[in-house]
């Protein structure tokens, strides 16, 4: 079935439109890598090809692109940040992806952050837990709101439902204003060792 779909709907590079993959080898070389900022890392700059492939997954629902994006993220982490990966593994950190509200997840059919987290966790030999915190408030899409609206859109949007491990990696696909992750972290108990990891960051 996969072969048939590839023939009917061939994978095309979001950068140069070359068929075969969503990001070709030539375009991979153009991707910008970020540096660690305290306890936070957005692996790639949120622009160009990375921004386009994330939008392809989230808004055009091309979940197939998640595998290559996650693989690229893992390879970059291992090559550019080997000490960080080793630290995570030594501390046995648990990856906790940001949840979607159940209505939005049902409409979309998936949570892209959860899909990416599971692939990354498996390849880095880290546990992934998607059930610790739930989203109780749907809210509106952050990117469509004014600055003032963004301030209240996600207030009290998350709730802890299970015990949080001591060492966790809060994970999301992209960090723009940081408001979503900030609200998420508010419900995590004090004393928890938190690292924030995103595929991409605009900051």
N, CA and C of each residue as an Amber inpcrd file, in Angstrom:
protein
   609
   0.8310000  -1.2080000   0.0000000   0.0000000   0.0000000   0.0000000
   0.8650000   1.2570000   0.0000000   1.9510000   1.2470000   0.7920000
   2.8430000   2.3920000   0.8580000   3.4790000   2.6850000  -0.4830000
   3.8690000   1.6300000  -1.2220000   4.4780000   1.8050000  -2.5360000
   3.4800000   2.4400000  -3.5000000   2.2280000   1.9760000  -3.4440000
   1.1780000   2.5180000  -4.3100000   0.9640000   4.0090000  -4.0300000
   0.9050000   4.3590000  -2.7430000   0.7040000   5.7660000  -2.3710000
   1.8700000   6.6300000  -2.8330000   3.0960000   6.0850000  -2.7490000
   4.2660000   6.8410000  -3.1840000   4.2230000   7.1160000  -4.6800000
   3.5890000   6.2150000  -5.4290000   3.4700000   6.4040000  -6.8790000
   2.4090000   7.4530000  -7.1850000   1.2610000   7.3460000  -6.4910000
   0.1550000   8.2790000  -6.7320000   0.4590000   9.6610000  -6.1610000
   0.9800000   9.6830000  -4.9180000   1.3170000  10.9400000  -4.2500000
   2.8040000  10.8980000  -3.8490000   3.7040000  11.1120000  -4.8030000
   5.1400000  11.0140000  -4.4950000   5.5850000  12.0390000  -3.4620000
   6.4830000  11.6230000  -2.5870000   7.0260000  12.5480000  -1.6000000
   7.8970000  13.5700000  -2.3130000   7.7200000  14.8330000  -1.9440000
   8.4940000  15.9080000  -2.5590000   9.1630000  16.7380000  -1.4720000
  10.3850000  17.1470000  -1.7320000  11.1060000  18.0020000  -0.7940000
  10.3770000  19.3340000  -0.6710000  10.1330000  19.7630000   0.5620000
   9.4240000  21.0290000   0.7780000  10.2640000  22.2260000   0.3540000
  11.5660000  21.9860000   0.1870000  12.4520000  23.0770000  -0.2070000
  12.5860000  23.2460000  -1.7030000  12.9810000  22.1650000  -2.3920000
  13.2730000  22.2650000  -3.8290000  12.3240000  21.4650000  -4.7100000
  11.3860000  20.7350000  -4.0970000  10.3680000  19.9350000  -4.7940000
  10.9360000  18.6740000  -5.4670000  12.1740000  18.3220000  -5.1640000
  12.7390000  17.0800000  -5.6820000  11.9890000  15.8970000  -5.0660000
  11.6250000  14.9220000  -5.8700000  10.8750000  13.7760000  -5.3620000
  11.7790000  12.8000000  -4.6180000  11.1670000  12.0680000  -3.6820000
  11.8970000  11.0340000  -2.9480000  11.8060000  11.1700000  -1.4480000
  11.7820000  12.4110000  -0.9370000  11.6870000  12.6280000   0.5100000
  11.1450000  14.0240000   0.7610000  10.7630000  14.2980000   2.0190000
  10.2120000  15.6010000   2.3540000  11.2970000  16.6580000   2.5500000
  12.5110000  16.2080000   2.8620000  13.6640000  17.1030000   2.9230000
  14.8270000  16.3690000   2.2540000  15.2630000  16.8390000   1.1010000
  16.3480000  16.1560000   0.3950000  17.6920000  16.4630000   1.0620000
  18.7140000  15.7010000   0.7040000  20.0270000  15.8560000   1.3150000
  20.6110000  17.2440000   1.0730000  20.3810000  17.7920000  -0.1080000
  20.9100000  19.1260000  -0.4140000  20.2830000  20.1710000   0.4940000
  18.9700000  20.0840000   0.6830000  18.2740000  21.0750000   1.5030000
  18.5530000  20.9020000   2.9970000  18.8690000  19.6720000   3.4220000
  19.2420000  19.4420000   4.8210000  20.4430000  20.3190000   5.1900000
  21.3430000  20.4940000   4.2420000  22.5380000  21.3050000   4.4800000
  22.2450000  22.7800000   4.7060000  21.0360000  23.2220000   4.3810000
  20.6630000  24.6310000   4.5530000  19.9690000  24.9000000   5.8940000
  19.6650000  23.8390000   6.6380000  18.9300000  23.9960000   7.8930000
  19.8360000  24.5820000   8.9830000  19.3190000  25.5490000   9.7110000
  20.0780000  26.2150000  10.7630000  19.8400000  25.5290000  12.1080000
  20.9220000  25.2980000  12.8330000  20.8480000  24.6300000  14.1340000
  21.0330000  25.6520000  15.2530000  20.2100000  25.5280000  16.2980000
  20.2920000  26.4360000  17.4500000  21.3080000  25.9430000  18.4780000
  21.5520000  26.7630000  19.4780000  22.3860000  26.3950000  20.6090000
  21.5230000  26.2300000  21.8570000  22.0320000  25.5110000  22.8460000
  21.3130000  25.3170000  24.1050000  21.2260000  26.6450000  24.8550000
  20.0370000  26.9520000  25.3650000  19.8390000  28.1410000  26.1910000
  19.3950000  27.6810000  27.5710000  20.3140000  27.6760000  28.5150000
  20.0620000  27.1750000  29.8700000  19.4930000  25.7540000  29.7840000
  18.2490000  25.5630000  30.2220000  17.6430000  24.2320000  30.1850000
  16.6400000  24.1120000  29.0400000  16.9590000  24.7240000  27.9190000
  16.0440000  24.6960000  26.7700000  16.8180000  24.5630000  25.4690000
  16.2650000  23.7600000  24.5690000  16.8600000  23.6160000  23.2390000
  15.7710000  23.4610000  22.1870000  15.7180000  24.4070000  21.2840000
  14.9410000  24.2430000  20.0640000  15.9610000  23.8330000  19.0230000
  15.9660000  22.5780000  18.6230000  17.0760000  22.0310000  17.8250000
  17.3450000  22.8590000  16.5690000  16.2800000  23.2130000  15.8480000
  16.4550000  23.9570000  14.5970000  15.8030000  25.3350000  14.6760000
  16.2780000  26.2470000  13.8220000  15.6260000  27.5460000  13.6820000
  14.2580000  27.3310000  13.0300000  13.2590000  28.0230000  13.5420000
  11.9190000  27.8830000  12.9780000  11.7730000  28.8070000  11.7760000
  12.3620000  28.3860000  10.6820000  12.2130000  29.1230000   9.4370000
  12.4670000  28.1760000   8.2600000  12.2540000  28.6890000   7.0610000
  12.5550000  27.9240000   5.8640000  11.9710000  26.5290000   5.8150000
  12.8270000  25.5690000   5.5300000  12.4230000  24.1880000   5.3070000
  11.8030000  23.5620000   6.5480000  12.3980000  23.8000000   7.7040000
  11.8730000  23.2210000   8.9410000  10.4710000  23.7400000   9.2290000
  10.2620000  25.0330000   9.0740000   8.9300000  25.6040000   9.2800000
   7.9270000  24.9890000   8.2990000   8.3430000  24.8180000   7.0580000
   7.4420000  24.2800000   6.0330000   7.0580000  22.8280000   6.2990000
   8.0090000  22.0220000   6.7620000   7.6860000  20.6110000   7.0010000
   6.8240000  20.4500000   8.2530000   7.0320000  21.2930000   9.2570000
   6.1770000  21.2650000  10.4440000   4.7470000  21.6610000  10.0800000
   4.5960000  22.6790000   9.2560000   3.2630000  23.0900000   8.8040000
   2.6170000  22.0090000   7.9470000   3.4260000  21.3000000   7.1780000
   2.9210000  20.2030000   6.3500000   2.2840000  19.1260000   7.2260000
   2.9180000  18.8410000   8.3480000   2.4080000  17.8260000   9.2770000
   1.1630000  18.3420000  10.0040000   1.2370000  19.5540000  10.5510000
   0.1710000  20.0680000  11.4050000  -1.0810000  20.5000000  10.6570000
  -0.8950000  21.1640000   9.5320000  -2.0380000  21.7800000   8.8650000
  -2.4880000  21.0690000   7.5900000  -1.5650000  20.3240000   6.9740000
  -1.9600000  19.5360000   5.8090000  -2.0780000  18.0560000   6.1630000
  -1.8370000  17.7440000   7.4480000  -2.0520000  16.4200000   8.0270000
  -1.2250000  15.3250000   7.3550000  -0.0160000  15.6800000   6.9230000
   0.8830000  14.7000000   6.3000000   1.7420000  14.0800000   7.4020000
   1.1470000  13.1440000   8.1440000   1.8490000  12.5290000   9.2810000
   3.0630000  11.7250000   8.8420000   3.0780000  11.3090000   7.6010000
   4.2000000  10.5340000   7.0680000   5.5180000  11.2980000   7.1730000
   5.4320000  12.6290000   7.1540000   6.6440000  13.4480000   7.2340000
   7.2480000  13.4520000   8.6340000   6.4970000  12.9950000   9.6250000
   6.9690000  12.9880000  11.0110000   8.2070000  12.1160000  11.1860000
   8.2480000  10.9850000  10.4790000   9.3610000  10.0560000  10.6270000
  10.6810000  10.6970000  10.2140000  10.7010000  11.3420000   9.0560000
  11.9440000  11.9650000   8.6030000  12.3370000  13.1370000   9.4900000
  11.3570000  13.9250000   9.9250000  11.6550000  15.0560000  10.8010000
  12.2240000  14.5820000  12.1290000  11.6480000  13.5230000  12.6790000
  12.1460000  12.9680000  13.9440000  13.5400000  12.3650000  13.7600000
  13.7510000  11.6580000  12.6680000  15.0710000  11.0770000  12.3890000
  16.1350000  12.1660000  12.2720000  15.7930000  13.2330000  11.5740000
  16.7190000  14.3490000  11.4080000  17.0450000  14.9890000  12.7580000
  16.0320000  15.1040000  13.6080000  16.2290000  15.6750000  14.9440000
  17.1440000  14.8030000  15.7850000  16.9000000  13.4980000  15.7690000
  17.7200000  12.5600000  16.5400000  19.1690000  12.5890000  16.0610000
  19.3790000  12.5480000  14.7570000  20.7360000  12.5590000  14.2090000
  21.4700000  13.8400000  14.5790000  20.7550000  14.9520000  14.5750000
  21.3620000  16.2390000  14.9450000  21.7060000  16.2690000  16.4290000
  20.8110000  15.7610000  17.2560000  21.0790000  15.7060000  18.6980000
  22.3140000  14.8530000  18.9950000  22.4030000  13.7080000  18.3580000
  23.5210000  12.8020000  18.6080000  24.8500000  13.3820000  18.1270000
  24.7970000  14.1100000  17.0130000  26.0390000  14.6380000  16.4320000
  26.4550000  15.9710000  17.0480000  25.4790000  16.8670000  17.2280000
  25.7810000  18.2150000  17.7160000  25.7710000  18.3340000  19.2370000
  24.9620000  17.4880000  19.9110000  24.7960000  17.6010000  21.3660000
  24.9460000  16.2380000  22.0590000  26.0370000  15.5130000  21.8210000
  26.1860000  14.1700000  22.3960000  26.2200000  14.1520000  23.9190000
  26.8050000  15.1820000  24.5290000  26.8730000  15.2280000  25.9980000
  25.4960000  15.4390000  26.6060000  24.6640000  16.2110000  25.9320000
  23.3010000  16.4400000  26.4090000  22.5030000  15.1460000  26.3440000
  22.6200000  14.4230000  25.2390000  21.9120000  13.1450000  25.0860000
  22.3660000  12.1580000  26.1640000  23.6710000  12.1020000  26.4080000
  24.2070000  11.2000000  27.4330000  23.6790000  11.5810000  28.8200000
  23.5760000  12.8900000  29.0890000  23.0420000  13.3760000  30.3610000
  21.5940000  12.9300000  30.5300000  20.7810000  13.0950000  29.5060000
  19.3880000  12.6620000  29.5620000  19.2890000  11.1720000  29.8720000
  20.1240000  10.3950000  29.2030000  20.0800000   8.9430000  29.3720000
  20.5420000   8.5420000  30.7700000  21.5930000   9.2040000  31.2720000
  22.1020000   8.9110000  32.6140000  21.0650000   9.2360000  33.6780000
  20.3500000  10.3350000  33.4930000  19.3260000  10.7590000  34.4420000
  17.9930000  10.0300000  34.2440000  17.9490000   9.1920000  33.2060000
  16.7230000   8.4420000  32.8710000  15.5180000   9.3790000  32.7710000
  15.6980000  10.4190000  32.0020000  14.6540000  11.4300000  31.8650000
  13.4870000  10.9050000  31.0330000  12.3050000  11.3600000  31.3700000
  11.0750000  10.9720000  30.6750000  10.6150000  12.1120000  29.7890000
  10.3450000  11.8050000  28.5280000   9.8350000  12.8220000  27.6070000
   8.3240000  12.9600000  27.8110000   7.8820000  14.1900000  28.0240000
   6.4530000  14.4720000  28.2380000   5.9950000  15.4550000  27.1590000
   5.3160000  14.9840000  26.1080000   4.8650000  15.8830000  25.0460000
   3.6860000  16.7430000  25.4830000   3.6170000  17.9550000  24.9550000
   2.4970000  18.8520000  25.2250000   1.2260000  18.2520000  24.6150000
   0.1640000  18.0740000  25.4070000  -1.0620000  17.4720000  24.8670000
  -1.9250000  18.4740000  24.0980000  -2.7120000  17.9680000  23.1770000
  -3.7610000  18.7570000  22.5350000  -5.0510000  18.5580000  23.3340000
  -5.9800000  19.4970000  23.2190000  -7.3080000  19.2500000  23.7690000
  -7.9300000  18.1070000  22.9790000  -8.7140000  17.2650000  23.6460000
  -9.2280000  16.0640000  22.9940000 -10.0870000  16.3760000  21.7710000
 -10.7750000  17.5000000  21.7920000 -11.5990000  17.8590000  20.6300000
 -10.7290000  18.1740000  19.4200000  -9.6420000  18.9240000  19.6460000
  -8.7510000  19.2650000  18.5340000  -8.0130000  18.0230000  18.0340000
  -7.6260000  17.1580000  18.9650000  -6.9340000  15.9340000  18.5410000
  -7.8780000  15.0300000  17.7500000  -9.1300000  14.9460000  18.1740000
 -10.1020000  14.1470000  17.4220000 -10.3400000  14.7110000  16.0300000
 -10.3770000  16.0430000  15.9300000 -10.5910000  16.6770000  14.6220000
  -9.3950000  16.4380000  13.7070000  -8.1790000  16.6350000  14.2740000
  -6.9740000  16.4730000  13.4660000  -6.6680000  15.0080000  13.2200000
  -7.0130000  14.1650000  14.2000000  -6.7520000  12.7350000  14.0720000
  -5.4550000  12.2930000  14.7150000  -4.6730000  13.2270000  15.2260000
  -3.3920000  12.8870000  15.8490000  -2.8600000  14.1120000  16.5840000
  -1.8890000  13.8660000  17.4660000  -1.1320000  14.9290000  18.1160000
   0.2880000  14.8360000  17.5780000   0.6930000  15.7910000  16.7530000
   2.0010000  15.7240000  16.1000000   3.1490000  15.6750000  17.1000000
   3.0050000  16.3600000  18.2340000   4.0680000  16.3520000  19.2410000
   4.2160000  14.9720000  19.8720000   3.0980000  14.2880000  20.0600000
   3.1370000  12.9400000  20.6210000   3.7850000  11.9630000  19.6550000
   3.4450000  12.0600000  18.3740000   4.0440000  11.1880000  17.3630000
   5.5530000  11.3840000  17.3110000   5.9800000  12.6390000  17.2460000
   7.4090000  12.9500000  17.1730000   8.1380000  12.5100000  18.4360000
   7.5230000  12.7460000  19.6000000   8.1450000  12.3760000  20.8740000
   8.3850000  10.8750000  20.9650000   7.4290000  10.0890000  20.5070000
   7.5540000   8.6320000  20.5860000   8.6830000   8.1180000  19.6970000
   8.8330000   8.6980000  18.5250000   9.9200000   8.2780000  17.6310000
  11.2690000   8.6670000  18.2280000  11.3610000   9.9130000  18.7000000
  12.6130000  10.4020000  19.2850000  12.9740000   9.6250000  20.5370000
  11.9850000   9.3850000  21.4060000  12.2350000   8.6360000  22.6360000
  12.7600000   7.2370000  22.3580000  12.1670000   6.5580000  21.4020000
  12.5960000   5.2010000  21.0590000  14.0290000   5.1800000  20.5590000
  14.3780000   6.1390000  19.7040000  15.7170000   6.1700000  19.1270000
  16.7810000   6.6030000  20.1340000  16.3830000   7.4240000  21.1220000
  17.3410000   7.8720000  22.1410000  17.2970000   7.0150000  23.4030000
  16.4340000   5.9940000  23.3680000  16.2810000   5.0870000  24.5210000
  15.8360000   5.8520000  25.7780000  14.8270000   6.6990000  25.5950000
  14.2340000   7.4570000  26.6950000  12.7510000   7.1310000  26.7820000
  12.2250000   7.0730000  27.9910000  10.7990000   6.8170000  28.1670000
   9.9830000   8.0110000  27.6910000   8.7880000   7.7300000  27.2130000
   7.8450000   8.7710000  26.8090000   6.5300000   8.5100000  27.5330000
   5.9860000   9.5400000  28.1700000   4.7110000   9.3890000  28.8640000
   3.7710000  10.5160000  28.4340000   2.6630000  10.1270000  27.8260000
   1.6990000  11.1060000  27.2940000   0.4830000  11.2850000  28.1890000
   0.4840000  10.6650000  29.3630000  -0.7220000  10.6250000  30.1970000
  -0.6070000  11.3830000  31.5180000   0.4900000  12.0820000  31.7350000
   0.7190000  12.7290000  33.0300000  -0.0800000  14.0110000  33.2040000
  -0.2100000  14.7550000  32.1220000  -0.8980000  16.0490000  32.1490000
  -1.8710000  16.1060000  30.9770000  -3.0800000  16.6080000  31.2380000
  -4.0720000  16.7230000  30.1730000  -4.3650000  18.1960000  29.8930000
  -4.9390000  18.4410000  28.7310000  -5.3390000  19.7900000  28.3670000
  -6.8370000  19.9120000  28.6150000  -7.2220000  20.8090000  29.5080000
  -8.6290000  20.9400000  29.8900000  -9.3330000  22.0760000  29.1720000
  -8.5560000  22.9250000  28.5220000  -9.1150000  24.0880000  27.8310000
  -8.6500000  24.0670000  26.3910000  -9.6050000  24.0960000  25.4760000
  -9.2480000  24.0090000  24.0590000  -8.5130000  25.2570000  23.5720000
  -9.0690000  26.4080000  23.8570000  -8.4420000  27.6500000  23.4070000
  -8.4770000  27.7920000  21.8910000  -7.9550000  28.9090000  21.4250000
  -7.8620000  29.1700000  19.9940000  -6.4270000  28.9880000  19.5360000
  -6.2240000  28.8920000  18.2310000  -4.8760000  28.7120000  17.6930000
  -4.0560000  29.9690000  17.9910000  -2.9470000  29.7930000  18.7190000
  -2.1420000  30.9140000  19.1920000  -1.6910000  31.8570000  18.0810000
  -1.2830000  31.2790000  16.9480000  -0.7220000  32.0830000  15.8590000
  -1.7420000  33.0420000  15.2370000  -3.0370000  32.8100000  15.5050000
  -4.0800000  33.6420000  14.9140000  -4.5520000  34.7480000  15.8550000
  -3.9570000  34.8240000  17.0360000  -4.4260000  35.7670000  18.0540000
  -3.5290000  36.9900000  18.1770000  -4.1010000  38.0590000  18.7340000
  -3.3100000  39.2520000  19.0370000  -2.4580000  38.9750000  20.2730000
  -1.5080000  39.8450000  20.5440000  -0.6390000  39.6580000  21.7060000
  -1.4570000  39.6160000  22.9950000  -2.4510000  40.4890000  23.1010000
  -3.2840000  40.5390000  24.3040000  -4.1090000  39.2670000  24.4590000
  -4.6550000  38.7670000  23.3460000  -5.4620000  37.5440000  23.3790000
  -4.6190000  36.3350000  23.7600000  -3.3720000  36.3190000  23.3070000
  -2.4730000  35.2010000  23.6160000  -2.2170000  35.0810000  25.1160000
  -2.2410000  36.2220000  25.8060000  -1.9570000  36.2300000  27.2360000
  -2.9870000  35.4490000  28.0400000  -4.2490000  35.4520000  27.5790000
  -5.3170000  34.7870000  28.3350000  -5.8110000  33.4930000  27.6930000
  -5.4300000  33.2510000  26.4480000  -5.9560000  32.1050000  25.7070000
  -5.6590000  30.7690000  26.3750000  -4.4660000  30.6360000  26.9410000
  -4.0550000  29.3540000  27.5100000  -4.0340000  29.3310000  29.0380000
  -4.5560000  30.3660000  29.6620000  -4.5620000  30.4130000  31.1210000
  -5.3600000  29.2390000  31.6840000  -4.7440000  28.5070000  32.6190000
  -5.3600000  27.3360000  33.2680000  -5.7940000  26.2770000  32.2520000
  -4.9820000  26.1050000  31.2110000  -5.3390000  25.1630000  30.1370000
  -4.9150000  23.7290000  30.4360000  -4.0350000  23.5240000  31.4270000
  -3.4950000  22.1890000  31.6850000  -3.7580000  21.7330000  33.1210000
  -3.8100000  20.4130000  33.2970000  -4.0580000  19.8380000  34.6150000
  -3.2480000  18.5480000  34.7840000  -2.5320000  18.4570000  35.9140000
  -1.7930000  17.2280000  36.2200000  -2.7630000  16.1580000  36.6970000
  -2.6370000  14.9450000  36.1390000  -3.5380000  13.8610000  36.5360000
  -2.7930000  12.6500000  37.0940000  -1.4890000  12.5530000  36.8330000
  -0.6870000  11.4510000  37.3540000   0.6170000  12.0040000  37.9260000
   1.2860000  11.2050000  38.7240000   2.5410000  11.6290000  39.3570000
   3.6140000  11.9060000  38.3040000   4.2950000  13.0270000  38.4730000
   5.3350000  13.4530000  37.5420000   6.6860000  12.8840000  37.9820000
   7.4400000  12.2520000  37.0780000   8.7780000  11.7780000  37.4290000
   9.6940000  12.9280000  37.8490000  10.7730000  12.6110000  38.5110000
  11.6860000  13.6370000  39.0150000  12.3890000  14.3850000  37.8920000
  12.7360000  13.6730000  36.8210000  13.4870000  14.2650000  35.7140000
  12.6800000  14.1410000  34.4210000  12.2960000  15.2720000  33.8400000
  11.4790000  15.1920000  32.6360000  11.9770000  16.1360000  31.5380000
  11.6490000  15.7780000  30.3170000  11.8910000  16.6300000  29.1570000
  10.5250000  17.0450000  28.6150000  10.1710000  18.2960000  28.7800000
   8.9260000  18.8080000  28.2180000   9.1560000  18.9920000  26.7190000
   8.2970000  18.3660000  25.9110000   8.5420000  18.3450000  24.4690000
   7.3750000  18.9360000  23.6750000   7.7240000  19.7280000  22.6690000
   6.7220000  20.2230000  21.7190000   7.3840000  20.3360000  20.3520000
   6.5630000  20.4660000  19.3140000   7.1360000  20.5410000  17.9800000
   7.8410000  21.8700000  17.7360000   7.2320000  22.9590000  18.2020000
   7.8350000  24.2670000  17.9480000   7.5740000  25.2240000  19.1000000
   8.5300000  26.0940000  19.3630000   8.3820000  27.1430000  20.3670000
   8.4120000  28.4770000  19.6440000   7.3330000  29.2520000  19.7970000
   7.2970000  30.5860000  19.1850000   7.3410000  31.6320000  20.2960000
   6.1850000  31.9180000  20.9170000   6.1690000  32.8840000  22.0260000
   6.5970000  32.2460000  23.3430000   6.4630000  30.9310000  23.4450000
   6.7840000  30.2330000  24.6890000   5.6270000  30.1700000  25.6590000
   4.4740000  30.7470000  25.2750000   3.3220000  30.8150000  26.1740000
   2.7600000  29.4360000  26.4930000   2.6360000  28.5710000  25.4780000
   2.0740000  27.2330000  25.7030000   2.9220000  26.4430000  26.6820000
   4.2100000  26.3980000  26.4300000   5.1120000  25.6440000  27.3060000
   5.1530000  26.2680000  28.6990000   5.0920000  27.5980000  28.7730000
   5.0920000  28.2790000  30.0670000   3.8930000  27.8930000  30.9150000
   2.7170000  27.8420000  30.3080000   1.5100000  27.4480000  31.0260000
   1.5590000  25.9800000  31.4230000   2.1380000  25.1590000  30.5670000
   2.2680000  23.7300000  30.8450000   3.1560000  23.4990000  32.0660000
   4.2590000  24.2010000  32.1190000   5.2220000  24.0360000  33.2150000
   4.6360000  24.4750000  34.5580000   3.6740000  25.3910000  34.5360000
   3.0750000  25.8780000  35.7800000   2.4170000  24.7700000  36.5990000
   1.9380000  23.7100000  35.9480000   1.2460000  22.6460000  36.6870000
   2.2000000  21.5280000  37.1200000   3.4690000  21.6480000  36.7470000
   4.4630000  20.6450000  37.1480000   4.9490000  20.9750000  38.5570000
   4.9870000  19.9950000  39.4580000   5.3900000  20.2470000  40.8480000
   6.7750000  20.8700000  40.9730000   6.9220000  21.7510000  41.9460000
   8.2270000  22.3480000  42.2140000   9.2090000  21.2590000  42.6350000
  10.4590000  21.4300000  42.2610000  11.4780000  20.4400000  42.5800000
  11.7270000  19.4580000  41.4460000  10.8570000  19.4860000  40.4280000
  11.0490000  18.6190000  39.2730000  12.1620000  19.1910000  38.3980000
  13.0630000  18.3410000  37.9530000  14.1260000  18.7750000  37.0450000
  13.5620000  18.7880000  35.6210000  13.4850000  19.9720000  35.0260000
  12.8150000  20.1370000  33.7370000  13.7920000  20.6200000  32.6680000
  13.7790000  19.9370000  31.5280000  14.4740000  20.4170000  30.3380000
  13.4080000  20.5740000  29.2540000  13.4630000  21.6650000  28.5160000
  12.4920000  21.9000000  27.4340000  13.1580000  21.6240000  26.0920000
  12.5480000  20.7200000  25.3480000  13.0700000  20.3630000  24.0300000
  11.9830000  20.5820000  22.9770000  12.3190000  21.2780000  21.9050000
  11.4110000  21.4220000  20.7840000  12.1680000  21.1320000  19.4910000
  11.4300000  20.7060000  18.4760000  12.0700000  20.4820000  17.1740000
  12.6460000  21.7810000  16.6590000  11.8580000  22.8570000  16.7930000
  12.2860000  24.1510000  16.2910000  11.9220000  25.2630000  17.2620000
  12.6200000  26.3740000  17.1330000  12.3460000  27.5230000  17.9970000
  12.5100000  28.8140000  17.1970000  11.5770000  29.7350000  17.4310000
  11.6470000  31.0410000  16.7810000  12.3960000  32.0460000  17.6430000
  12.8320000  31.6090000  18.8280000  13.4930000  32.5120000  19.7710000
  14.9600000  32.1540000  19.9320000
